[in-house]
Amino acid sequence: MIFLIPFGGVALAAWMYFGGQFLPEGRNHKGNLLSPTLTLEAFQAANLNADVLDGKWGILVVADGECGETCKNSLYLTRQAHIALNRNSTRMSRFLVSDTAPQPELQTFIDAEHDGLTVVKGAMPSLSHGSEGSVRIFLTDPLGNVMLWYNEEHTGKQILKDMEKLLKTSRIG
């Protein structure tokens, strides 16, 4: 019995994992999980790669076209979530990826309101599922793997919860 209990537990866990039996239905992430994950190369930006992340997690606000009100709102949400991380905020970098260069009005807005935001010229990656929104927020790990995305239906609190959970469990970045 002494040997049966530990080995039985391991055997049951392996059967559940590999057989897909009795797995929980709920998930605790708030964003939309990308399966399979994307890499930063999917954004078609020449200067957006894992080296730019410099070992940090990334928050990418991606605008399909000009950065309008929805884009500015997404920038605000990510800035507030980034600030709310407190001491862990140094483990995150923020990026705006757009296929158009920022207009002078937008550049003034970014300089005044979004210190530390890096603007990169790139494109919205094509996803096989999800909404057709023109602005999305992506979370990427320090290795350049993009794993979660958000749209205008998500709140800043949901983004913050996912970021906190990723940073808490992460051994990288």
N, C-alpha and C positions, 0 to 999 in steps of 0.2 A: 504494500500500500504506500510505503514511503516513496518508492520510485515511480509508482503508477500515477500519483497525483501531479507531480511536476511535468512528467513526460506527456501525460494525458492532456494537460492544459496547453502545452506547446503544440501537440498534434491537433487539438481542436482549433487553436488559433490559425494554424497553417491551413487547415481545411476551410475555415471561414474566409481566409484571405484569398487563397488560390481558387477556391470553388465558388466564391461570390455568394455564399450562403449567410443569411442572418446579418447582412451589413445594414448599418443605420441608414435611414432614408434622408434625414436632414443633414444639412451642411451648415457650417457656422461662418462662412465668408459672405459678405454683403454684395460684393461685385460679381460680375459675370466672369466665370472661369474660362480661360482659353484652353481648349484641348484639341489639338496639340498646341503647345506654347509657340509663340512667335519669337523671333530674334530682332534685335534692333535694325538689322539690314532690311526688314520688311517695310520700314518707313522711308526707304530710298533717300536717305540723307547721307551725304558723303562724310560729314564730320560727326556722326552720331554712332558711337560704338562703345564697347565695354571700357575702352581706355578713357573715354570722356567721362564715364561715370566715376572713375578714380576710386573704385572699391566701395561706392555708395549705392544705395537703392535709388531708383529714379521715379519721379512722377512726371508723366508726359501728358500735356494738354495738346491734343492734335486737332487742328482746325482744317476742315476741307474748304479751302477758299479764304476769304478775308475774315479776320478775327472780329466778329460782331458782338452783340450783347450776350449771346449764349456763351461765346468764347471767353469774354471778360468775366462773366459769372463763374465759369469753370476755373479761371485763374484765381478768382477771389476764394472759391471753395478750397482749392488746393493750397493757397497761401495760408488760410486760416487753419486747415488741418496740419500743415507743416509747422506753424507756430505752436499749435496745441501739443505737438510731440515733446515740447520742452527740451530736456537734455538729449533726447534722441534725434532732434532736428538736424544735428550735424551729420547724421548717418544717411540723410536724404538729399538729393539734388532735384531741382525743378527745371523743366524744359517746356518751351512752347515750340511745337512743330507745325509749320504752315507751309503750303506750297507757294505762297506769295510773300514777298518781303514786307515787313511792317511799314505802314504808312507813318508819316511824321507824327500824326496825332496819337497813333497807337504806341509808337516808340516813346513819346513823352509820357503816356500813361504807364507804360512798363517801367520806365526809369523812376517815376515818382512813387508808384504803388507797389512794385514787385522787385525789390532788391534781391539779387542773387538768381534771378530767372535768366536762363540761357535760351536765346532764340535761335532755332535751327530751321533751315529750309529743307523740307521733306514732304512726304505725301501720306495720306491716310491709307493704312494697309487694308486690303480687302479681306473681310471676314465672311465666313460661310454662313454665319447666323447672326442674329441680333437686330437691333433697330437700325433704321436708316438715317440716324442723326448726323448732322454736319460737324459736331464736336464730340470728341470722346476723350476720356481720361484713362491712361494706361499706367499700371504699376509694373516696374521692371526690377529684377534683382541685380546685384553687382556684377554678375557674369554676363548680363545682356539678354537674359530671357524675360520676355514679356508674358505675364501670367494672368493678370486681372484687368478688366476694362469696365468703365462706368460711362453713363450718359447723363442727360439732364434729369432723368427720373431719380437718380441717386442723390442723397444729401451729403453734406460735408461730414456729418457724424458717421455715416456708413463708411466713407473713405477713411476717416480717422481710425475707426475700429479695425479695419483690415490692415492698415499700416502699423498700428500698435501690435497687432497679433503677429504680423510678419517679422517685425523688428525684435519682438520678445523671443520668438522661437528660432531666429536665424543665428547661425554661427559664422556667417560671412557678412561683411559690410558693417 
